[in-house]
């Protein structure tokens, strides 16, 4: 068992000198305070020890002063693991004998088994992804799933709160991801997070996106009390009209176009006239008018789930002929990619290699999955099995609709999402970059909750709670050998995994700002400034954590 004890945090000149090779001239400027808590060099900050990267020494002084001042006001909450031979935990007082038949008493908090994340946090050995900070493409992928999209927004709420804890209350999801991809309901969320307001900031926070689902879902999918409505609609047309969805989207997104996005957004759909998938994304939209659709049209198209909502038809100017227009006839993007992770990754790589990616300067040569940082969020699946004997007698209608469920559609979408997750997992694991890919999915969807149109307030509240509960579920990844889910080794829960991911995103963003300054020639060019950068980033890292 691990025993913890509080200790005051202070900076150690010796440790900083060891890990960052600070020059003797700069070394004399460091604080003389000592520490028992090791400061480990983060792998993702390796770039900052290179001679090219530079930062003025005055910034180092300023950051040191802030940390030192804070340390004098109050002791840090940092704790250390008492594992050394010279320091052993004090024995706990013997517990009183339990009453006959009583359950064993819970272990004392000091002796409880800690998660890997907590241990590494305490020991100062926080996990890092592979690759080099500042040289990665960051990708956010959001699955389809109708009203279950609220599960996704709850997870994003926590991620955004962690980013704000690290970098300030004004930061948003779109500030950290190079590509935000979404299918169906995921496309709606991607639009909310990337569309700009009047101040060129994201139109929605993650919390506001959750509120959108809780308040607006019932308007998009009005509930009926008729038990036969779903069967009747199989023969009479879509279950719902898309007018309410169009109205709500127009109120929020107005006439904003894909090219206006704050970061590269990617919304999937399927054109039933050309029989091909369609991907609306900012990079292409900025150069090809035919793909520069309105956000509203892209969202209505990606949400047009067959049997639920009607197909969406609209036109945009045709760049090949000023007097003509290009016509789209779209249905739900789940037909092409219910889990758009693979599409988003390929899109980012394509733009980097042969497109007009804005990231070519900082990533002149793409070297594989270590140059990616991918977060993929699902909307939950219902693990329901069927017996071959029972379904042997099913006809076409039973496969399409059975007791309020849609067995065939669910199987197709679940298998598609599974294969994408498995394929991406294989790519990252075979190159030893497993940490660079995080997939979070709920596997305990209950009866009724899986319906993409169940906007009943009670069900919406249950879905929101499921998303909150999912944060405390064990963090897992899909094993590349057998496709089974396996516990992650560096975190215990999805909450810890998202906290870790937020830290990586923050480090990536900070690293880029320094690279940009260097490319612009705004950094000082002295050798002292170059050598001071390692110290500066270490201090920034400590400032962030404590």
C-alpha positions as CSV (number, residue, x, y, z in Angstrom):
1,X,0.0,0.0,0.0
2,X,1.0,3.6,-0.5
3,X,1.3,6.0,2.3
4,X,1.1,9.8,1.7
5,X,2.2,12.7,3.7
6,X,2.0,16.4,3.0
7,X,5.1,18.4,2.1
8,X,5.8,21.9,1.1
9,X,6.7,22.5,-2.5
10,X,9.6,24.6,-3.6
11,X,11.9,24.7,-6.6
12,X,15.2,22.9,-6.6
13,X,18.2,24.4,-8.4
14,X,20.0,21.1,-8.5
15,X,17.0,19.2,-10.1
16,X,16.4,21.9,-12.7
17,X,20.1,21.9,-13.6
18,X,20.1,18.1,-13.9
19,X,17.0,17.9,-16.2
20,X,17.4,21.0,-18.3
21,X,21.2,21.6,-18.3
22,X,20.9,25.2,-17.3
23,X,24.1,27.2,-18.0
24,X,26.2,28.2,-14.9
25,X,25.6,31.9,-15.7
26,X,21.8,31.5,-15.6
27,X,22.0,28.9,-12.8
28,X,23.1,31.6,-10.3
29,X,19.8,33.4,-10.8
30,X,17.7,30.4,-9.5
31,X,16.0,30.3,-6.1
32,X,18.1,28.7,-3.4
33,X,15.2,26.8,-2.0
34,X,15.4,23.0,-1.8
35,X,12.7,20.4,-2.4
36,X,12.0,16.8,-1.8
37,X,9.5,16.6,-4.7
38,X,11.3,15.7,-8.0
39,X,10.5,17.8,-11.1
40,X,10.5,15.4,-14.0
41,X,11.3,16.6,-17.5
42,X,8.1,16.1,-19.6
43,X,8.8,14.2,-22.7
44,X,6.4,16.4,-24.7
45,X,8.6,19.4,-23.9
46,X,11.8,17.9,-25.5
47,X,11.7,20.5,-28.2
48,X,12.3,23.3,-25.7
49,X,15.8,22.0,-25.0
50,X,16.8,22.5,-28.6
51,X,19.1,25.4,-29.5
52,X,16.5,26.8,-31.9
53,X,13.9,27.6,-29.3
54,X,14.4,30.8,-27.4
55,X,12.7,32.8,-24.7
56,X,13.9,36.0,-23.0
57,X,15.4,35.6,-19.6
58,X,13.1,38.3,-18.2
59,X,10.2,35.9,-18.7
60,X,12.0,33.3,-16.6
61,X,12.5,35.8,-13.8
62,X,8.8,36.8,-13.9
63,X,7.5,33.3,-13.7
64,X,10.0,32.4,-10.9
65,X,8.8,35.4,-8.9
66,X,5.2,34.4,-9.2
67,X,5.7,30.8,-8.1
68,X,8.0,31.9,-5.3
69,X,5.4,34.4,-4.0
70,X,2.7,31.9,-4.1
71,X,4.8,29.3,-2.2
72,X,5.3,31.8,0.6
73,X,1.6,32.4,1.1
74,X,0.5,28.8,1.6
75,X,1.9,25.3,1.4
76,X,1.2,23.3,-1.6
77,X,-1.1,20.3,-1.7
78,X,1.6,18.3,-3.2
79,X,2.2,15.0,-1.5
80,X,5.0,12.4,-2.0
81,X,4.9,8.7,-2.0
82,X,6.8,7.3,1.0
83,X,8.6,4.4,-0.6
84,X,12.2,5.0,0.2
85,X,14.1,2.9,2.6
86,X,14.8,5.8,4.9
87,X,11.1,6.8,5.2
88,X,8.4,4.3,6.1
89,X,4.8,4.9,6.9
90,X,3.7,5.0,10.5
91,X,1.7,1.9,11.5
92,X,-2.0,2.5,11.7
93,X,-3.8,2.1,15.0
94,X,-5.4,-1.3,15.3
95,X,-9.1,-1.2,14.3
96,X,-11.7,-2.3,16.9
97,X,-13.0,-5.8,16.4
98,X,-15.9,-6.0,14.0
99,X,-19.3,-7.0,15.2
100,X,-20.4,-10.6,14.3
101,X,-21.7,-10.8,10.8
102,X,-20.6,-7.2,10.0
103,X,-18.9,-6.4,6.7
104,X,-15.1,-5.7,6.8
105,X,-14.3,-2.1,7.5
106,X,-13.1,0.0,4.6
107,X,-9.3,0.5,4.5
108,X,-8.1,3.8,5.9
109,X,-7.6,6.5,3.3
110,X,-3.9,6.6,3.9
111,X,-3.6,3.0,2.9
112,X,-6.0,2.9,0.0
113,X,-4.8,1.7,-3.4
114,X,-4.2,4.8,-5.6
115,X,-4.7,5.0,-9.3
116,X,-1.7,5.3,-11.6
117,X,-2.6,8.9,-12.4
118,X,-2.6,9.9,-8.7
119,X,0.7,8.1,-8.1
120,X,2.4,9.8,-11.1
121,X,0.9,13.2,-10.1
122,X,2.3,12.8,-6.6
123,X,5.7,11.5,-7.8
124,X,6.0,14.2,-10.5
125,X,6.2,11.6,-13.3
126,X,3.0,12.6,-15.2
127,X,2.5,10.6,-18.4
128,X,3.2,12.1,-21.8
129,X,2.3,11.2,-25.3
130,X,4.9,10.3,-27.9
131,X,6.2,12.8,-30.4
132,X,7.2,16.4,-29.8
133,X,5.1,19.2,-28.4
134,X,4.3,21.8,-30.9
135,X,4.7,19.3,-33.8
136,X,1.4,17.4,-33.6
137,X,-2.0,17.7,-35.3
138,X,-4.8,17.6,-32.7
139,X,-8.1,16.0,-33.7
140,X,-11.5,15.9,-32.0
141,X,-14.0,13.3,-33.4
142,X,-17.7,13.2,-32.4
143,X,-20.0,10.2,-33.2
144,X,-23.5,10.3,-34.4
145,X,-26.4,9.3,-32.1
146,X,-29.3,11.7,-32.1
147,X,-30.3,12.9,-28.6
148,X,-27.5,10.8,-27.1
149,X,-25.2,13.6,-28.3
150,X,-25.8,15.1,-24.8
151,X,-23.4,12.3,-23.5
152,X,-20.7,13.8,-25.7
153,X,-21.3,17.4,-24.6
154,X,-21.1,16.4,-20.9
155,X,-17.6,14.9,-21.6
156,X,-16.6,18.0,-23.4
157,X,-17.8,20.1,-20.5
158,X,-15.3,18.4,-18.3
159,X,-12.5,18.7,-20.8
160,X,-13.2,22.4,-21.3
161,X,-13.3,23.0,-17.6
162,X,-9.9,21.4,-17.2
163,X,-8.5,23.5,-20.0
164,X,-9.8,26.6,-18.3
165,X,-8.3,25.5,-15.0
166,X,-4.9,25.3,-16.7
167,X,-5.0,28.2,-19.1
168,X,-7.8,30.6,-17.9
169,X,-11.6,30.9,-18.0
170,X,-11.7,32.4,-21.5
171,X,-10.3,29.4,-23.4
172,X,-12.5,27.1,-25.5
173,X,-12.4,23.7,-27.1
174,X,-11.8,25.2,-30.6
175,X,-8.6,26.9,-29.3
176,X,-6.9,23.5,-29.0
177,X,-8.0,21.3,-31.8
178,X,-6.8,21.6,-35.4
179,X,-9.7,19.4,-36.7
180,X,-13.2,19.1,-35.1
181,X,-15.1,16.4,-36.9
182,X,-18.7,15.3,-36.4
183,X,-21.4,13.1,-37.8
184,X,-25.1,13.7,-37.4
185,X,-25.5,14.9,-33.8
186,X,-21.7,15.1,-33.6
187,X,-21.9,17.5,-36.6
188,X,-24.3,19.7,-34.6
189,X,-21.9,19.8,-31.7
190,X,-18.9,20.4,-33.9
191,X,-20.7,23.4,-35.5
192,X,-21.6,24.9,-32.1
193,X,-18.0,24.7,-30.9
194,X,-16.4,26.1,-34.1
195,X,-18.9,28.7,-35.4
196,X,-17.8,32.2,-34.6
197,X,-19.8,34.9,-32.7
198,X,-19.5,38.6,-33.4
199,X,-16.2,38.7,-31.4
200,X,-14.7,35.8,-33.4
201,X,-15.0,33.5,-30.5
202,X,-16.9,30.1,-30.4
203,X,-20.6,30.6,-30.5
204,X,-21.2,28.0,-27.8
205,X,-19.3,26.8,-24.7
206,X,-19.5,23.0,-24.1
207,X,-21.9,23.7,-21.2
208,X,-24.1,25.7,-23.5
209,X,-24.1,22.9,-26.0
210,X,-25.4,20.6,-23.2
211,X,-28.2,23.1,-22.4
212,X,-29.0,23.2,-26.1
213,X,-29.8,19.4,-26.1
214,X,-31.7,19.6,-22.8
215,X,-34.0,22.4,-24.0
216,X,-34.2,21.9,-27.7
217,X,-34.3,18.1,-28.3
218,X,-38.0,18.0,-27.4
219,X,-38.7,20.6,-30.1
220,X,-36.8,18.7,-32.8
221,X,-38.2,15.3,-31.8
222,X,-41.7,16.0,-30.3
223,X,-42.9,13.0,-28.4
224,X,-46.2,11.2,-29.2
225,X,-48.2,9.0,-27.0
226,X,-49.3,6.7,-29.8
227,X,-47.7,3.2,-29.5
228,X,-48.3,2.6,-33.2
229,X,-46.7,5.8,-34.6
230,X,-43.4,4.3,-35.4
231,X,-45.0,1.5,-37.4
232,X,-47.4,3.8,-39.2
233,X,-44.5,6.1,-40.2
234,X,-42.8,3.1,-41.8
235,X,-45.4,3.4,-44.6
236,X,-46.3,7.1,-44.5
237,X,-43.0,9.0,-44.5
238,X,-40.4,10.3,-42.0
239,X,-41.4,10.4,-38.4
240,X,-40.5,14.1,-38.0
241,X,-40.4,17.3,-40.0
242,X,-37.1,19.1,-40.3
243,X,-38.7,22.6,-40.1
244,X,-38.1,22.9,-36.3
245,X,-34.5,21.9,-36.7
246,X,-34.0,24.4,-39.5
247,X,-35.6,27.1,-37.4
248,X,-33.5,26.5,-34.3
249,X,-30.2,26.2,-36.3
250,X,-31.0,29.4,-38.2
251,X,-31.6,31.3,-35.0
252,X,-28.2,30.3,-33.7
253,X,-26.0,29.9,-36.8
254,X,-27.7,32.4,-39.1
255,X,-25.9,32.7,-42.4
256,X,-22.5,31.6,-41.2
257,X,-20.6,29.4,-43.7
258,X,-18.1,26.5,-43.2
259,X,-15.3,28.8,-44.3
260,X,-16.0,31.0,-41.4
261,X,-15.1,28.3,-38.8
262,X,-12.6,29.2,-36.1
263,X,-10.7,26.0,-36.7
264,X,-10.9,23.3,-39.4
265,X,-14.4,21.7,-38.9
266,X,-15.4,18.6,-40.8
267,X,-19.1,17.6,-41.1
268,X,-19.9,14.3,-42.8
269,X,-23.0,13.5,-45.0
270,X,-24.1,11.3,-47.8
271,X,-25.4,12.5,-51.2
272,X,-28.1,10.1,-52.4
273,X,-28.0,11.5,-56.0
274,X,-24.3,11.0,-56.6
275,X,-24.2,8.0,-54.2
276,X,-21.0,9.4,-52.5
277,X,-20.1,10.6,-49.1
278,X,-19.7,14.4,-48.7
279,X,-17.4,16.1,-46.3
280,X,-17.8,19.8,-45.6
281,X,-14.6,21.2,-44.1
282,X,-13.1,24.6,-43.8
283,X,-9.8,23.9,-45.6
284,X,-11.6,23.0,-48.8
285,X,-14.4,25.5,-48.4
286,X,-11.9,28.4,-48.2
287,X,-10.6,27.5,-51.7
288,X,-13.6,25.8,-53.4
289,X,-16.9,27.7,-53.2
290,X,-18.9,24.5,-54.0
291,X,-18.0,23.2,-50.6
292,X,-18.6,26.4,-48.7
293,X,-22.1,25.6,-47.6
294,X,-24.0,27.3,-44.9
295,X,-23.5,25.8,-41.4
296,X,-27.3,25.4,-41.3
297,X,-27.5,23.3,-44.5
298,X,-24.5,21.1,-43.5
299,X,-26.1,20.5,-40.1
300,X,-29.6,19.7,-41.5
301,X,-28.0,17.4,-44.1
302,X,-25.8,15.4,-41.6
303,X,-28.8,15.0,-39.3
304,X,-31.3,13.7,-41.9
305,X,-31.5,10.2,-40.5
306,X,-33.6,8.0,-42.9
307,X,-37.1,7.2,-41.5
308,X,-36.6,9.9,-38.9
309,X,-36.0,13.2,-40.8
310,X,-36.4,13.9,-44.5
311,X,-33.5,14.2,-46.9
312,X,-32.2,17.8,-47.3
313,X,-31.8,19.5,-50.7
314,X,-30.0,22.8,-51.3
315,X,-27.7,24.5,-53.8
316,X,-24.5,26.5,-53.7
317,X,-22.6,28.4,-56.4
318,X,-20.6,26.3,-58.9
319,X,-17.1,27.6,-59.3
320,X,-16.8,26.0,-62.7
321,X,-19.7,28.0,-64.1
322,X,-20.7,31.4,-62.5
323,X,-24.2,31.1,-64.0
324,X,-24.8,27.6,-62.5
325,X,-25.2,26.1,-59.1
326,X,-24.2,22.8,-57.5
327,X,-27.0,20.7,-56.0
328,X,-26.7,18.6,-52.9
329,X,-29.2,15.9,-51.9
330,X,-28.1,14.8,-48.4
331,X,-29.0,12.3,-45.8
332,X,-27.4,11.5,-42.4
333,X,-23.6,11.2,-42.3
334,X,-23.9,7.9,-40.3
335,X,-24.4,6.2,-43.7
336,X,-20.8,7.2,-44.5
337,X,-19.0,7.4,-41.1
338,X,-20.9,7.1,-37.8
339,X,-17.5,7.4,-36.1
340,X,-15.7,10.0,-38.1
341,X,-12.3,9.5,-36.4
342,X,-10.6,7.8,-39.4
343,X,-12.0,10.4,-41.8
344,X,-10.8,13.2,-39.7
345,X,-7.3,11.8,-39.4
346,X,-7.0,11.1,-43.1
347,X,-8.3,14.6,-43.8
348,X,-5.7,16.2,-41.6
349,X,-2.8,14.1,-43.1
350,X,-4.0,14.8,-46.7
351,X,-4.0,18.5,-46.1
352,X,-0.6,18.3,-44.5
353,X,0.9,16.3,-47.3
354,X,-0.8,17.6,-50.5
355,X,-3.2,20.3,-49.4
356,X,-3.0,23.8,-48.1
357,X,-2.7,23.0,-44.4
358,X,-1.7,25.9,-42.2
359,X,0.5,23.5,-40.1
360,X,3.1,22.7,-42.8
361,X,5.7,25.1,-41.3
362,X,5.7,23.5,-37.9
363,X,5.3,19.9,-39.3
364,X,7.4,19.9,-42.5
365,X,7.4,16.1,-42.6
366,X,4.6,13.9,-41.2
367,X,6.2,11.0,-39.4
368,X,3.1,8.9,-38.4
369,X,0.8,8.6,-35.4
370,X,3.3,10.2,-33.0
371,X,2.5,13.5,-34.8
372,X,-1.2,13.1,-33.9
373,X,-3.2,13.7,-30.7
374,X,-6.7,12.3,-31.2
375,X,-9.7,12.4,-28.9
376,X,-12.7,10.4,-30.1
377,X,-16.0,10.5,-28.2
378,X,-18.9,8.1,-28.7
379,X,-22.6,8.6,-27.9
380,X,-23.1,5.2,-26.2
381,X,-24.1,1.7,-27.5
382,X,-26.6,-0.8,-26.3
383,X,-25.0,-4.2,-25.9
384,X,-28.0,-6.3,-27.0
385,X,-27.7,-9.8,-28.3
386,X,-30.1,-11.8,-30.4
387,X,-30.6,-15.5,-30.8
388,X,-30.3,-16.9,-34.3
389,X,-33.3,-19.2,-33.7
390,X,-35.4,-16.2,-32.6
391,X,-34.5,-13.9,-35.6
392,X,-34.7,-16.7,-38.1
393,X,-38.4,-16.0,-38.5
394,X,-38.0,-12.2,-38.8
395,X,-39.2,-10.5,-42.0
396,X,-38.2,-7.2,-43.4
397,X,-40.3,-5.2,-41.0
398,X,-39.0,-6.9,-37.9
399,X,-35.4,-6.2,-38.9
400,X,-36.2,-2.5,-39.5
401,X,-38.4,-2.0,-36.4
402,X,-38.9,-4.4,-33.5
403,X,-40.5,-3.3,-30.2
404,X,-39.5,0.3,-30.7
405,X,-35.9,-0.6,-31.6
406,X,-34.2,-0.7,-35.0
407,X,-32.1,-3.8,-34.9
408,X,-30.6,-3.8,-38.4
409,X,-29.8,-0.1,-38.3
410,X,-28.2,-0.4,-34.8
411,X,-26.1,-3.4,-35.9
412,X,-24.8,-1.6,-39.0
413,X,-23.9,1.6,-37.1
414,X,-22.4,-0.2,-34.1
415,X,-20.2,-2.5,-36.3
416,X,-19.1,0.5,-38.4
417,X,-18.1,2.5,-35.3
418,X,-16.3,-0.6,-33.8
419,X,-14.3,-1.2,-37.0
420,X,-13.1,2.4,-37.1
421,X,-12.1,2.3,-33.4
422,X,-10.3,-1.0,-33.9
423,X,-8.5,0.2,-37.1
424,X,-7.3,3.4,-35.4
425,X,-6.3,1.5,-32.3
426,X,-4.2,-0.8,-34.4
427,X,-2.4,2.1,-36.2
428,X,-1.5,3.8,-32.9
429,X,-0.5,0.6,-31.0
430,X,1.6,-0.9,-33.7
431,X,3.8,2.2,-33.7
432,X,3.9,2.4,-29.9
433,X,1.8,5.6,-29.8
434,X,-1.2,4.2,-27.9
435,X,-1.4,7.2,-25.5
436,X,-1.9,9.6,-28.5
437,X,-5.3,8.2,-29.1
438,X,-8.1,8.4,-26.5
439,X,-11.6,6.9,-27.2
440,X,-14.4,7.2,-24.7
441,X,-17.6,5.2,-25.2
442,X,-20.5,4.2,-23.0
443,X,-21.4,0.6,-23.1
444,X,-24.3,0.5,-20.6
445,X,-27.1,2.1,-22.6
446,X,-30.4,0.8,-21.2
447,X,-33.7,-0.1,-23.0
448,X,-35.3,3.0,-24.5
449,X,-32.2,5.2,-24.0
450,X,-30.6,4.1,-27.2
451,X,-33.4,5.5,-29.4
452,X,-32.0,8.6,-31.2
453,X,-35.3,10.4,-31.0
454,X,-36.2,9.7,-27.3
455,X,-36.3,13.4,-26.3
456,X,-38.5,12.8,-23.3
457,X,-37.3,15.0,-20.5
458,X,-36.8,12.0,-18.2
459,X,-34.7,10.2,-20.8
460,X,-32.7,13.4,-21.5
461,X,-31.9,13.7,-17.8
462,X,-30.9,10.0,-17.7
463,X,-28.6,10.5,-20.7
464,X,-27.0,13.5,-19.1
465,X,-26.4,11.6,-15.9
466,X,-25.0,8.7,-17.9
467,X,-22.4,11.1,-19.3
468,X,-21.5,12.3,-15.9
469,X,-21.2,8.7,-14.6
470,X,-19.1,7.8,-17.6
471,X,-16.4,10.2,-16.3
472,X,-15.9,7.9,-13.4
473,X,-15.9,4.6,-15.4
474,X,-12.6,2.8,-16.0
475,X,-10.6,4.2,-18.9
476,X,-10.1,1.6,-21.5
477,X,-8.6,1.1,-25.0
478,X,-9.3,-1.5,-27.7
479,X,-6.5,-4.1,-27.8
480,X,-5.0,-4.3,-31.3
481,X,-4.4,-8.1,-30.9
482,X,-8.0,-9.3,-30.2
483,X,-10.2,-6.2,-30.3
484,X,-11.2,-6.5,-26.7
485,X,-11.4,-3.5,-24.2
486,X,-8.4,-3.3,-21.9
487,X,-7.7,-1.1,-18.9
488,X,-5.3,1.8,-19.6
489,X,-2.1,1.6,-17.7
490,X,-1.5,5.3,-16.9
491,X,-5.0,6.4,-15.7
492,X,-7.9,4.7,-13.9
493,X,-10.9,6.6,-15.0
494,X,-12.1,8.6,-18.0
495,X,-12.0,11.7,-15.9
496,X,-8.3,11.2,-15.3
497,X,-7.8,10.4,-18.9
498,X,-9.5,13.7,-20.0
499,X,-7.5,15.6,-17.3
500,X,-4.3,14.1,-18.8
501,X,-5.4,14.9,-22.3
502,X,-6.2,18.5,-21.3
503,X,-2.7,18.9,-20.0
504,X,-1.2,17.6,-23.3
505,X,-3.4,20.0,-25.3
506,X,-2.3,22.9,-23.2
507,X,1.4,22.0,-23.6
508,X,0.9,21.6,-27.3
509,X,-0.7,25.0,-27.6
510,X,2.1,26.7,-25.5
511,X,4.8,25.0,-27.5
512,X,3.3,26.2,-30.8
513,X,3.3,29.8,-29.6
514,X,7.0,29.6,-29.0
515,X,7.6,28.0,-32.4
516,X,5.6,30.7,-34.0
517,X,7.5,33.5,-32.2
518,X,10.7,31.9,-33.5
519,X,9.5,31.7,-37.0
520,X,8.4,35.3,-36.9
521,X,11.8,36.4,-35.6
522,X,10.2,37.9,-32.5
523,X,12.4,35.9,-30.1
524,X,15.8,37.1,-28.9
525,X,18.6,35.3,-30.6
526,X,21.2,35.2,-27.9
527,X,22.6,32.0,-26.6
528,X,21.5,32.8,-23.1
529,X,17.9,33.1,-24.2
530,X,18.1,29.8,-26.0
531,X,19.4,28.0,-22.9
532,X,16.8,29.7,-20.7
533,X,13.9,28.2,-22.5
534,X,14.2,24.8,-20.9
535,X,14.0,26.5,-17.5
536,X,11.1,28.7,-18.5
537,X,9.0,25.7,-19.7
538,X,9.8,23.7,-16.6
539,X,8.6,26.7,-14.4
540,X,5.5,27.1,-16.6
541,X,4.8,23.4,-16.1
542,X,5.2,23.6,-12.4
543,X,3.1,26.8,-12.3
544,X,0.3,25.0,-14.1
545,X,0.3,22.0,-11.8
546,X,0.7,23.7,-8.4
